Amino acid sequence: MTDQDDKFDASLRAAFEKADAQITPDPQFNARVESRLARVVNPRTLLLSGAGASGSALAMSQMERLADGLTFHSQFLTWIFDTIGPQSIIAVVFALMAVSFTFLLPGKRI
């Protein structure tokens, strides 16, 4: 079995060496790619932000009763929950999730 693997490895190595020999570096290409990466706000970031916010709003509207059965042992948390309301708390949680997607998915921060 090792003879076939050795032949395949040798042919694969030769194919990569041939392909590497044909590559010519293009500084303009590198500069163009780096300039696109340097843009802080790009369409992808805006699209992901909008999709995250829209999805969060839709999910929040469907999960109004998610927090209805919650009870807290802390009087302070009970007061916050009663003051803000379950729908608002869920909206804030999903908004924070959308912001985290905006920061994490593109690979760099705005």
C-alpha positions in Angstrom: 0.0 0.0 0.0 2.8 2.4 0.7 4.1 2.2 -2.9 0.8 3.6 -4.2 0.7 6.3 -1.6 4.3 7.2 -2.3 3.6 7.5 -6.0 0.6 9.7 -5.4 2.5 11.9 -2.9 5.3 12.4 -5.5 2.9 13.3 -8.3 1.0 15.6 -6.0 4.2 17.3 -4.9 5.3 17.7 -8.5 1.9 19.3 -9.4 2.2 21.8 -6.6 5.8 22.6 -7.5 4.8 23.2 -11.1 1.9 25.5 -10.0 4.2 27.4 -7.7 6.6 28.0 -10.5 3.9 29.6 -12.6 2.8 32.1 -10.0 4.1 35.6 -10.5 3.6 38.1 -7.6 1.4 41.1 -8.4 1.9 44.0 -6.0 -1.1 45.8 -7.4 -3.3 42.9 -6.6 -2.0 42.8 -3.0 -2.5 46.6 -2.6 -6.1 46.3 -4.0 -7.0 43.5 -1.6 -5.4 45.2 1.4 -7.3 48.5 0.6 -10.6 46.6 0.6 -9.7 44.9 3.9 -8.9 48.3 5.4 -12.4 49.7 4.9 -14.0 50.0 8.3 -17.6 49.8 7.2 -18.3 47.7 4.2 -21.6 46.4 2.7 -21.2 43.0 4.3 -21.0 44.6 7.8 -24.1 46.7 7.1 -26.0 43.7 5.7 -25.1 41.5 8.7 -26.0 44.2 11.1 -29.4 44.8 9.4 -30.1 41.1 9.2 -29.2 40.6 12.9 -31.4 43.5 14.0 -34.3 42.3 11.8 -34.0 38.8 13.0 -33.8 39.9 16.6 -36.9 42.1 16.3 -38.8 39.2 14.7 -37.7 36.7 17.3 -38.5 39.2 20.1 -42.0 39.7 18.7 -42.6 35.9 18.7 -41.2 35.4 22.2 -43.3 37.8 24.2 -44.3 35.1 26.7 -40.8 33.8 27.2 -40.2 35.8 30.4 -43.8 35.6 31.8 -43.0 32.7 34.1 -39.8 34.0 35.5 -39.5 34.5 39.3 -36.5 36.0 41.1 -35.3 35.5 44.6 -33.8 39.0 44.6 -36.0 41.9 45.3 -33.9 44.1 43.2 -34.2 41.9 40.1 -37.9 41.6 40.7 -38.2 45.4 40.8 -36.2 45.8 37.6 -38.2 43.1 35.8 -41.5 44.7 36.9 -40.3 48.2 36.0 -38.9 47.4 32.5 -41.2 44.6 31.6 -40.6 41.2 30.0 -40.9 42.4 26.4 -38.3 45.1 26.8 -35.9 42.8 28.5 -36.1 40.3 25.7 -35.7 43.1 23.2 -32.5 44.2 24.9 -31.2 40.7 25.0 -31.8 40.2 21.3 -30.3 43.6 20.5 -27.2 42.7 22.4 -27.1 39.4 20.4 -27.3 41.4 17.1 -24.5 43.7 18.2 -22.4 40.7 19.1 -23.0 39.3 15.6 -22.0 42.6 14.1 -18.7 42.5 16.0 -17.9 38.8 15.6 -19.0 37.8 12.1 -17.0 40.2 10.0 -13.8 39.4 11.9 -13.1 43.0 12.9 -14.8 45.7 14.8 -16.4 48.8 13.4 
